[in-house]
Amino acid sequence: MLYLVTYDVSTVTPEGRKRLRKVATACKNYGQRVQKSVFECLVGPEQWVLLRNSLLDIINVREDSLRFYPLDEIVRKKIEHHGINQSVDFEGPLIF
């Protein structure tokens, strides 16, 4: 399933900046950055549990925001993108 993961991490303190780096790194391990705080993550059920739990362990729910949007196949086929940073289709051939 494709999940859109978005986050807003408070960077007022050094701890917040550290959380921001950890959230971005965790998302990079499971997907691709499509905007600064937005990742598309194509994961199976087991990977989804690991990703979600790792992100929930990192954020501070009193200071940060984390959103998950599951995108089914119908919605996925309707995604439009304009401009730079084209997405990589991980289910297609990865030959460039």
LUMMI-795773 format. One line per 4 residues: number of its first residue (from 1); their letters; for each residue x, y, z of N, C-alpha, C, O. Coordinates in nm, 4 decimals, always signed. Each point is the difference from the previous one (the first is absolute). Layout:
N
NUM> A> X Y Z X Y Z X Y Z X Y Z; ...
//
This chain:
96
1> MLYL> +0.0852 -0.1170 +0.0000 -0.0852 +0.1170 +0.0000 +0.0892 +0.1225 +0.0000 +0.1080 -0.0002 +0.0589; -0.1541 +0.1045 -0.1253 +0.0725 +0.1263 -0.0025 -0.0546 +0.0895 +0.1100 -0.1209 +0.0209 +0.0100; +0.2103 +0.0316 +0.0721 -0.0375 +0.0937 +0.1051 +0.0691 +0.1324 -0.0261 +0.1177 +0.0042 -0.0357; -0.1912 +0.1024 +0.0536 +0.0569 +0.1333 -0.0011 +0.0241 +0.0348 +0.1459 -0.0936 +0.0027 +0.0800
5> VTYD> +0.2183 +0.0239 -0.0455 +0.0378 +0.0325 +0.1373 +0.0417 +0.1458 +0.0032 +0.0900 +0.0413 -0.0731; -0.1556 +0.0362 +0.1579 +0.0340 +0.1414 +0.0138 +0.0304 +0.0288 +0.1461 -0.0557 -0.0630 +0.0898; +0.1436 +0.1578 -0.0671 +0.0353 +0.0323 +0.1382 +0.0382 +0.1456 +0.0130 +0.0425 +0.0651 -0.0954; -0.0591 -0.0168 +0.2160 +0.0416 +0.1346 +0.0370 +0.0613 -0.0139 +0.1390 -0.0710 -0.0188 +0.0988
9> VSTV> +0.2016 +0.0282 -0.0928 +0.0719 -0.0194 +0.1261 +0.0530 +0.1351 +0.0469 +0.0638 +0.0728 -0.0759; -0.0911 -0.0411 +0.2009 +0.0476 +0.1254 +0.0575 +0.1529 -0.0007 +0.0052 +0.0605 -0.0940 +0.0517; +0.0009 +0.1988 -0.1053 +0.1467 +0.0075 -0.0018 +0.0524 +0.1160 +0.0853 +0.1090 +0.0517 -0.0242; -0.1873 -0.0123 +0.1233 +0.0386 +0.1105 +0.0876 +0.1176 -0.0392 +0.0887 +0.0843 +0.0835 +0.0329
13> TPEG> -0.0789 -0.2099 +0.0052 +0.1053 -0.0481 +0.0906 +0.0936 -0.0956 -0.0754 -0.0362 -0.0516 -0.1057; +0.1556 +0.0284 +0.1598 +0.0888 -0.0998 -0.0613 -0.0638 -0.1393 -0.0046 +0.0220 -0.0755 -0.0947; -0.1009 +0.0420 +0.1968 -0.0676 -0.1297 +0.0016 -0.0991 -0.0108 -0.1161 -0.0124 -0.1055 -0.0621; -0.0577 +0.2149 +0.0334 -0.0943 +0.0020 -0.1114 +0.0703 -0.0182 -0.1336 -0.0484 -0.0726 -0.0869
17> RKRL> +0.1630 +0.1388 +0.0704 +0.0760 -0.0153 -0.1240 +0.0497 -0.1431 -0.0159 +0.0062 -0.0519 -0.1115; +0.0289 -0.0116 +0.2221 +0.0429 -0.1404 -0.0029 -0.1178 -0.0902 -0.0390 +0.0165 -0.0922 -0.0799; -0.1345 +0.1184 +0.1357 -0.1199 -0.0772 -0.0363 -0.0307 +0.0154 -0.1483 -0.0349 -0.0971 -0.0671; +0.0479 +0.2185 +0.0164 -0.0268 +0.0245 -0.1420 +0.0907 -0.0860 -0.0875 -0.0466 -0.0617 -0.0958
21> RKVA> +0.1747 +0.0572 +0.1278 +0.0938 -0.0827 -0.0772 -0.0371 -0.1479 +0.0091 +0.0060 -0.0726 -0.0993; -0.0444 +0.0289 +0.2192 -0.0368 -0.1409 +0.0183 -0.1263 -0.0358 -0.0784 -0.0074 -0.1071 -0.0602; -0.0910 +0.1957 +0.0610 -0.1236 -0.0261 -0.0754 +0.0320 -0.0082 -0.1490 -0.0458 -0.0918 -0.0680; +0.1233 +0.1863 +0.0170 +0.0356 -0.0011 -0.1422 +0.0772 -0.1263 -0.0361 -0.0254 -0.0600 -0.1045
25> TACK> +0.1180 +0.0195 +0.1881 +0.0783 -0.1212 -0.0267 -0.0892 -0.1240 -0.0008 +0.0130 -0.0857 -0.0874; -0.1026 +0.0765 +0.1839 -0.0907 -0.1149 +0.0046 -0.0853 -0.0054 -0.1266 -0.0195 -0.1074 -0.0570; -0.0307 +0.2212 +0.0134 -0.0822 +0.0038 -0.1217 +0.0825 -0.0378 -0.1234 -0.0489 -0.0713 -0.0876; +0.1729 +0.1184 +0.0804 +0.0871 -0.0337 -0.1137 +0.0247 -0.1501 -0.0085 +0.0184 -0.0539 -0.1092
29> NYGQ> -0.0179 -0.0133 +0.2229 +0.0222 -0.1444 +0.0012 -0.1154 -0.0777 -0.0609 +0.0163 -0.1169 -0.0350; -0.1324 +0.1793 +0.0215 -0.1180 -0.0695 -0.0493 -0.0611 +0.0623 -0.1251 -0.0900 -0.0589 -0.0598; +0.1362 +0.1750 +0.0194 -0.0638 +0.0647 -0.1139 +0.0850 +0.1085 -0.0615 +0.1214 +0.0061 +0.0197; -0.1883 +0.0792 -0.0949 +0.0705 +0.1086 -0.0669 -0.0609 +0.1335 +0.0388 -0.1216 +0.0145 +0.0126
33> RVQK> +0.2104 +0.0828 +0.0060 -0.0436 +0.1354 +0.0334 -0.0602 +0.0627 -0.1255 +0.0617 -0.0004 -0.1065; -0.1817 +0.0537 +0.1202 -0.0633 +0.0669 -0.1133 -0.0129 +0.1499 +0.0245 -0.0162 +0.0773 -0.0944; +0.0233 -0.0368 +0.2186 +0.0122 +0.1399 +0.0391 +0.0755 +0.0004 +0.1315 +0.0286 -0.1066 +0.0546; +0.0041 +0.2237 -0.0024 +0.0904 +0.0055 +0.1160 -0.0438 -0.0867 +0.1171 +0.0835 -0.0689 +0.0585
37> SVFE> -0.2085 +0.0696 -0.0231 -0.0474 -0.0801 +0.1135 -0.1093 -0.0970 -0.0428 -0.0919 -0.0300 +0.0761; +0.1037 -0.0187 -0.1999 -0.1001 -0.0916 -0.0557 +0.0724 -0.1152 -0.0694 +0.0871 +0.0214 -0.0843; -0.1249 -0.1438 +0.1214 +0.0583 -0.1192 -0.0604 -0.1101 -0.0896 -0.0545 -0.1084 -0.0096 +0.0575; +0.1378 -0.0559 -0.1694 -0.0842 -0.1070 -0.0511 +0.0699 -0.1303 +0.0356 +0.1150 -0.0224 -0.0377
41> CLVG> -0.1853 -0.0629 +0.1103 +0.0584 -0.1252 +0.0464 -0.0837 -0.1168 -0.0504 -0.1156 -0.0157 +0.0391; +0.1740 -0.0656 -0.1255 -0.0661 -0.1190 -0.0524 +0.0475 -0.1174 +0.0843 +0.1131 -0.0463 -0.0147; -0.2004 -0.0016 +0.1034 +0.0396 -0.1006 +0.0978 -0.1045 -0.1102 +0.0125 -0.1183 +0.0205 -0.0270; +0.1645 -0.1361 +0.0681 -0.0897 -0.1094 +0.0325 -0.0503 +0.0157 +0.1425 +0.0430 +0.0907 +0.0713
45> PEQW> -0.1337 -0.1780 -0.0289 -0.0576 +0.0121 +0.1345 +0.1038 -0.0027 +0.1133 -0.0111 +0.0765 +0.0957; +0.1105 -0.1634 -0.1063 +0.1005 -0.0087 +0.1060 +0.0873 +0.1257 +0.0026 +0.0302 +0.0531 +0.1069; +0.0100 -0.0062 -0.2245 +0.0807 +0.1217 -0.0072 -0.0786 +0.1200 +0.0518 +0.0558 +0.0876 +0.0660; -0.1858 -0.0841 -0.0964 -0.0836 +0.1104 +0.0449 -0.0003 +0.0081 +0.1528 +0.0128 +0.1088 +0.0562
49> VLLR> -0.0271 -0.2214 +0.0102 -0.0002 -0.0023 +0.1463 +0.1336 +0.0516 +0.0531 +0.0031 +0.0792 +0.0942; +0.1061 -0.1233 -0.1537 +0.1327 +0.0449 +0.0436 +0.0185 +0.1501 -0.0207 +0.0476 +0.0698 +0.0896; -0.0854 -0.0200 -0.2079 +0.0144 +0.1430 -0.0301 -0.0846 +0.0823 +0.0962 +0.0501 +0.0929 +0.0633; -0.1764 -0.1265 -0.0523 -0.0922 +0.0764 +0.0850 +0.0489 +0.0015 +0.1447 +0.0045 +0.1057 +0.0629
53> NSLL> +0.0315 -0.2209 -0.0108 +0.0455 -0.0067 +0.1388 +0.1292 +0.0772 +0.0217 +0.0162 +0.0663 +0.1025; +0.0761 -0.0744 -0.1983 +0.1259 +0.0725 +0.0169 -0.0237 +0.1510 +0.0011 +0.0616 +0.0718 +0.0788; -0.1500 -0.0237 -0.1654 -0.0291 +0.1439 -0.0028 -0.0716 +0.0446 +0.1273 +0.0300 +0.1062 +0.0546; -0.1242 -0.1872 -0.0078 -0.0716 +0.0350 +0.1231 +0.0932 -0.0010 +0.1210 -0.0222 +0.0738 +0.0960
57> DIIN> +0.1259 -0.1566 -0.0999 +0.0986 -0.0023 +0.1085 +0.0906 +0.1236 -0.0018 +0.0540 +0.0392 +0.1035; -0.0376 +0.0216 -0.2207 +0.0921 +0.1137 -0.0143 -0.0656 +0.1319 +0.0384 +0.0595 +0.0802 +0.0721; -0.1810 -0.0571 -0.1195 -0.0593 +0.1332 +0.0166 -0.0413 +0.0280 +0.1441 -0.0178 -0.0908 +0.0811; +0.0035 +0.2181 -0.0529 -0.0537 +0.0472 +0.1268 -0.1427 +0.0473 -0.0294 -0.0184 +0.1028 -0.0652
61> VRED> -0.0809 -0.1753 +0.1115 -0.1386 +0.0298 -0.0370 -0.0488 +0.1342 +0.0542 -0.1034 +0.0497 -0.0446; +0.1745 +0.0095 +0.1386 -0.0370 +0.1314 +0.0520 +0.0581 +0.1136 -0.0846 -0.0433 +0.1146 +0.0126; +0.1410 -0.1453 -0.0985 +0.0662 +0.1041 -0.0790 -0.0037 -0.0244 -0.1506 +0.0126 +0.0943 -0.0781; -0.0297 -0.2186 +0.0370 +0.0130 -0.0368 -0.1413 -0.1324 -0.0519 -0.0554 -0.0932 -0.0311 +0.0743
65> SLRF> +0.0882 +0.0228 -0.2060 -0.1182 -0.0530 -0.0679 +0.0446 -0.1034 -0.1022 +0.0995 +0.0185 -0.0702; -0.1742 -0.1269 +0.0631 +0.0305 -0.1088 -0.0917 -0.1312 -0.0479 -0.0602 -0.0955 -0.0269 +0.0728; +0.0900 +0.0159 -0.2068 -0.1219 -0.0456 -0.0671 +0.0331 -0.1102 -0.0989 +0.1024 +0.0038 -0.0683; -0.1918 -0.1028 +0.0621 +0.0131 -0.1113 -0.0934 -0.1250 -0.0020 -0.0882 -0.1125 +0.0017 +0.0501
69> YPLD> +0.1334 -0.0054 -0.1803 -0.1108 -0.0083 -0.0942 +0.0165 -0.1270 -0.0830 +0.0894 -0.0059 -0.0844; -0.1726 -0.0957 +0.1058 +0.0077 -0.1186 -0.0858 -0.0602 +0.0325 -0.1363 -0.1093 +0.0560 -0.0087; +0.1808 -0.0911 -0.0967 -0.0468 +0.0268 -0.1357 -0.0242 -0.1322 -0.0706 +0.0943 -0.0723 -0.0322; -0.2198 +0.0412 +0.0087 -0.0305 -0.1257 -0.0684 +0.0371 +0.0115 -0.1480 +0.0397 +0.1064 -0.0474
73> EIVR> -0.0533 -0.2156 -0.0227 +0.0421 -0.0068 -0.1414 -0.0759 +0.1004 -0.0867 +0.0578 +0.0572 -0.0924; -0.1849 -0.0352 +0.1205 -0.0796 +0.0949 -0.0790 +0.0546 +0.1415 +0.0156 +0.0184 +0.0716 -0.0984; +0.0072 -0.0321 +0.2227 +0.0544 +0.1331 +0.0266 +0.1410 +0.0115 -0.0563 +0.0368 +0.1023 -0.0578; +0.0408 -0.2072 +0.0751 +0.1391 +0.0001 -0.0474 +0.0104 +0.0291 -0.1488 +0.0903 +0.0716 -0.0434
77> KKIE> -0.1821 -0.1266 -0.0345 +0.0025 +0.0205 -0.1447 -0.0403 +0.1418 -0.0397 +0.0233 +0.0414 -0.1136; -0.0831 +0.0330 +0.2058 -0.0454 +0.1361 -0.0292 +0.0979 +0.1072 +0.0469 -0.0273 +0.1191 -0.0149; +0.1401 -0.1596 +0.0711 +0.0978 +0.0970 +0.0489 +0.0566 +0.0785 -0.1179 +0.0428 -0.0577 -0.0999; -0.0434 +0.1880 +0.1129 +0.0610 +0.0875 -0.1006 +0.1227 +0.0662 +0.0608 +0.0014 +0.0337 +0.1183
81> HHGI> +0.0996 -0.0158 -0.1990 +0.1195 +0.0712 +0.0449 +0.0425 +0.0953 -0.1099 +0.0003 -0.0358 -0.1178; +0.0354 +0.1566 +0.1564 +0.0474 +0.1013 -0.0940 +0.1248 +0.0635 +0.0582 +0.0035 +0.0317 +0.1189; +0.0973 -0.0128 -0.1991 +0.1210 +0.0659 +0.0472 +0.1138 -0.0977 +0.0215 +0.0009 -0.1107 -0.0538; +0.0945 +0.1541 +0.1334 +0.1227 -0.0762 +0.0203 -0.0221 -0.1178 +0.0933 -0.1071 -0.0162 +0.0584
85> NQSV> +0.2104 -0.0655 -0.0459 +0.0028 -0.1151 +0.0904 -0.1079 -0.1027 -0.0314 -0.0865 -0.0273 +0.0833; +0.0916 -0.0288 -0.2019 -0.0937 -0.1047 -0.0377 +0.0147 -0.1196 +0.0925 +0.1106 -0.0325 +0.0430; -0.2213 -0.0325 -0.0126 +0.0004 -0.1177 +0.0862 +0.0564 -0.1200 -0.0746 -0.0082 -0.0083 -0.1225; +0.0652 -0.0836 +0.1978 +0.0496 -0.1253 -0.0551 -0.1087 -0.1051 +0.0192 -0.0564 -0.0122 +0.1088
89> DFEG> +0.0271 -0.0632 -0.2136 -0.0963 -0.1095 +0.0092 +0.0759 -0.1240 +0.0446 +0.0665 -0.0647 -0.0809; -0.0760 +0.0310 +0.2097 +0.0747 -0.1122 +0.0545 -0.0537 -0.1344 -0.0455 +0.0670 -0.1019 +0.0170; -0.1846 +0.0994 -0.0736 -0.0558 -0.1252 -0.0512 +0.0341 -0.0203 -0.1471 -0.0212 -0.1086 -0.0540; +0.0733 +0.2109 -0.0107 +0.0415 -0.0106 -0.1394 +0.1474 -0.0317 -0.0093 +0.0656 -0.0193 +0.1023
93> PLIF> -0.0124 +0.0136 -0.2231 +0.1437 -0.0246 -0.0164 +0.0798 +0.1166 +0.0575 -0.0352 +0.1166 -0.0181; +0.1437 -0.1507 +0.0880 +0.0811 +0.1044 +0.0625 +0.1281 +0.0274 -0.0783 +0.1035 +0.0339 +0.0574; -0.1121 -0.0489 -0.1869 +0.1155 +0.0269 -0.0866 -0.0136 +0.1434 -0.0520 -0.1027 +0.0377 -0.0563; +0.2082 +0.0409 +0.0764 -0.0014 +0.1395 -0.0438 +0.0881 +0.0181 -0.1202 +0.0118 +0.1110 -0.0517
//
